[in-house]
Amino acid sequence: MRTFGIHDLDEMAALLKEGHVVALPTDTVYGLAARPDQARGIEAIYRLKGRPASLALPILAATLDDVLGLVGRLPSVAVTLARAFWPGALTLVVDASPALARQVCSSEDTVGFRVPDLALARRLLARSGPLAVTSANRHGEEPCTSAADVRACFSRPPQPSGVLDGGAAAGEPSTIVAVRGQGIEILRQGALSEGELRAALG
C-alpha cells in the first residue's frame, strides 16, 4: 500500500478512474473510496471491509453542483440544508436514479450525499469526481483516524491501493438526514442537532 501526499492527487485520481480503492482523510475519519461507476472498486470496498452487501455506500462530492450533476434535481429542503451545512457533517439521503442507487448497492433508489469539510479531501474529489466512501476499518472495528491506522488495519491483503496522508482525522460522525418530500427524518444523530437543522429550514 503506497502512501500519497498532497502533490499526488492527480495520480490518486487516475487510480480511482481505473477502478482502484484508496483511503483518504475526511473531516470525520479516514474512508475507503472508489468511484461509483467502477464496479470493480465498489466490490473491492465491500471485500476489504467485510461490509455486509445490504449496507449501501454514501457518496462524497467536492461541491453541491457535483451532487446535482449526479441526481439532476434536489428537493428544495435538501438544497436549503446543503447550502447551510456543506461543507460539513451532514449526509443527505435523497431520491436517486435506480442506476445510481445500484452502483452504491442501495435497494431503495435513494443515495446519501455529503460534501466534507476538509480542503484536502475536496481537492481530491475535484480531480476524481464524486466517490463512494465508507469508514476505513474492518467491519465492526473502530474507524481509522490516521494514515498510520489505515496501514496497520490493512497490513495484510486485501489492501487499498494507497492512502492519502492528511494527518489526524477525528471529527464527530455526520448527522444523516433522509429528505422525504418537503420533510426530513433524522436517521442518525451526529455532529448536527435536530434543532440546528430545523432552524436552518425556518
C-alpha positions as CSV (number, residue, x, y, z in Angstrom):
1,M,0.0,0.0,0.0
2,R,1.5,3.3,-1.1
3,T,1.3,6.5,1.0
4,F,0.3,9.5,-1.0
5,G,0.8,13.2,-0.2
6,I,-0.7,16.5,-1.3
7,H,1.3,16.5,-4.5
8,D,0.0,13.1,-5.6
9,L,-3.7,13.9,-6.1
10,D,-3.7,13.6,-9.8
11,E,-2.1,10.1,-9.5
12,M,-4.7,9.1,-7.0
13,A,-7.5,10.3,-9.2
14,A,-6.0,8.2,-12.1
15,L,-6.0,5.1,-9.9
16,L,-9.6,5.7,-8.9
17,K,-10.6,6.1,-12.5
18,E,-9.0,2.7,-13.2
19,G,-11.2,1.1,-10.5
20,H,-8.8,1.0,-7.6
21,V,-9.7,1.7,-3.9
22,V,-7.8,4.3,-1.9
23,A,-8.1,5.5,1.6
24,L,-8.5,9.2,2.2
25,P,-8.9,11.6,5.2
26,T,-12.2,13.4,5.8
27,D,-13.4,15.8,8.4
28,T,-14.7,12.9,10.4
29,V,-12.5,9.8,9.9
30,Y,-10.5,8.1,7.2
31,G,-12.5,6.4,4.5
32,L,-12.2,3.8,1.8
33,A,-13.1,5.3,-1.5
34,A,-13.9,4.2,-5.0
35,R,-15.7,5.7,-8.0
36,P,-19.4,4.7,-8.0
37,D,-19.2,4.0,-11.8
38,Q,-16.4,1.5,-11.2
39,A,-18.0,-1.8,-10.2
40,R,-14.6,-3.4,-9.5
41,G,-13.8,-0.7,-7.0
42,I,-17.1,-0.9,-5.3
43,E,-16.8,-4.7,-4.9
44,A,-13.3,-4.2,-3.6
45,I,-14.6,-1.9,-0.8
46,Y,-17.0,-4.5,0.4
47,R,-14.3,-7.2,0.3
48,L,-11.7,-5.0,2.0
49,K,-14.0,-4.0,4.8
50,G,-16.0,-7.2,5.1
51,R,-19.1,-4.9,4.9
52,P,-22.5,-6.6,4.5
53,A,-23.8,-6.2,1.0
54,S,-27.1,-4.9,2.4
55,L,-25.4,-1.7,3.6
56,A,-25.3,1.0,0.8
57,L,-22.4,3.3,0.4
58,P,-22.8,7.1,0.7
59,I,-21.2,9.4,-1.9
60,L,-18.8,12.3,-1.1
61,A,-18.5,15.2,-3.5
62,A,-16.5,18.3,-3.8
63,T,-19.5,20.7,-4.3
64,L,-23.2,20.8,-4.3
65,D,-23.1,21.2,-8.1
66,D,-21.3,17.9,-8.3
67,V,-24.2,16.3,-6.4
68,L,-26.7,17.9,-8.7
69,G,-24.7,16.6,-11.7
70,L,-25.5,13.1,-10.4
71,V,-29.1,13.4,-9.4
72,G,-30.3,16.2,-11.7
73,R,-32.5,17.9,-9.1
74,L,-32.8,18.0,-5.4
75,P,-35.9,18.9,-3.2
76,S,-35.8,22.5,-2.0
77,V,-35.4,21.2,1.6
78,A,-32.3,19.3,0.6
79,V,-30.8,22.4,-1.2
80,T,-31.5,24.6,1.8
81,L,-29.8,22.2,4.2
82,A,-26.9,21.7,1.8
83,R,-26.3,25.4,1.5
84,A,-26.5,25.8,5.2
85,F,-24.2,23.0,6.3
86,W,-22.0,21.9,3.4
87,P,-19.1,21.5,3.6
88,G,-19.8,19.8,6.9
89,A,-21.0,16.8,8.9
90,L,-24.4,16.4,7.2
91,T,-25.3,13.4,5.0
92,L,-28.4,14.0,2.9
93,V,-30.3,10.9,1.8
94,V,-32.3,11.7,-1.3
95,D,-34.1,10.0,-4.2
96,A,-31.7,8.9,-7.0
97,S,-32.0,7.0,-10.3
98,P,-32.2,3.2,-10.0
99,A,-28.9,3.1,-11.9
100,L,-27.0,5.3,-9.5
101,A,-28.6,3.5,-6.5
102,R,-27.5,0.2,-7.8
103,Q,-23.9,1.4,-8.2
104,V,-23.7,2.0,-4.5
105,C,-25.7,-1.0,-3.6
106,S,-28.8,0.8,-2.4
107,S,-32.0,-1.2,-2.7
108,E,-34.4,1.8,-2.1
109,D,-33.5,4.1,-5.0
110,T,-32.0,6.6,-2.5
111,V,-28.4,7.7,-2.1
112,G,-26.7,9.5,0.7
113,F,-24.5,12.5,-0.2
114,R,-22.1,14.7,1.7
115,V,-19.5,17.4,1.0
116,P,-16.7,17.0,3.6
117,D,-15.3,20.0,5.5
118,L,-11.7,19.1,4.7
119,A,-10.0,21.0,1.8
120,L,-7.6,18.2,1.0
121,A,-10.4,15.7,0.6
122,R,-12.3,18.2,-1.6
123,R,-9.2,18.7,-3.8
124,L,-9.0,15.0,-4.5
125,L,-12.8,14.8,-5.1
126,A,-12.5,17.7,-7.6
127,R,-10.0,15.7,-9.6
128,S,-11.6,12.2,-9.2
129,G,-15.2,13.1,-9.3
130,P,-17.7,12.1,-6.6
131,L,-16.6,8.9,-4.7
132,A,-18.5,6.2,-2.8
133,V,-16.9,6.2,0.6
134,T,-17.2,4.3,3.9
135,S,-15.1,4.5,7.0
136,A,-11.7,2.8,6.7
137,N,-11.7,-0.2,9.0
138,R,-12.7,-3.8,9.1
139,H,-16.4,-4.1,9.6
140,G,-17.2,-3.9,13.3
141,E,-13.9,-2.3,14.3
142,E,-13.1,1.3,15.2
143,P,-12.6,3.6,12.2
144,C,-9.1,4.7,11.3
145,T,-8.2,8.2,12.2
146,S,-4.8,8.5,10.6
147,A,-2.8,7.1,7.7
148,A,-0.8,5.0,10.1
149,D,-4.1,3.5,11.4
150,V,-5.0,2.6,7.8
151,R,-1.7,0.9,7.2
152,A,-1.9,-1.0,10.4
153,C,-5.5,-2.1,9.8
154,F,-4.8,-3.2,6.3
155,S,-1.3,-4.5,6.8
156,R,-2.3,-7.8,5.2
157,P,-4.2,-8.4,1.9
158,P,-6.7,-7.4,0.8
159,Q,-5.5,-3.8,0.9
160,P,-6.4,-0.5,-0.6
161,S,-4.0,0.6,-3.4
162,G,-2.9,3.6,-1.3
163,V,-3.7,6.1,1.5
164,L,-3.6,9.8,1.3
165,D,-1.9,11.1,4.4
166,G,-3.8,14.1,5.7
167,G,-2.8,14.0,9.3
168,A,-5.2,13.2,12.1
169,A,-8.9,13.0,11.4
170,A,-11.2,12.7,14.5
171,G,-14.3,14.7,14.0
172,E,-17.8,13.7,15.1
173,P,-19.8,11.5,12.7
174,S,-22.1,13.2,10.3
175,T,-25.8,13.6,11.0
176,I,-27.7,11.5,8.5
177,V,-31.0,13.0,7.3
178,A,-33.5,11.5,4.9
179,V,-35.3,14.1,2.8
180,R,-38.9,12.9,2.2
181,G,-40.8,15.4,0.0
182,Q,-40.6,18.6,2.0
183,G,-40.0,16.9,5.3
184,I,-36.9,15.4,6.9
185,E,-36.3,12.3,9.1
186,I,-33.1,12.0,11.1
187,L,-31.7,8.6,10.5
188,R,-28.6,9.1,12.7
189,Q,-27.8,11.8,15.2
190,G,-24.3,13.2,14.7
191,A,-22.5,16.5,14.8
192,L,-25.6,18.5,13.9
193,S,-28.6,18.6,16.2
194,E,-32.2,18.4,15.1
195,G,-32.6,22.0,16.4
196,E,-29.9,23.3,14.1
197,L,-31.5,21.5,11.1
198,R,-35.0,22.8,11.9
199,A,-33.6,26.3,12.4
200,A,-32.0,26.3,9.0
201,L,-35.3,25.3,7.5
202,G,-37.1,28.2,9.2
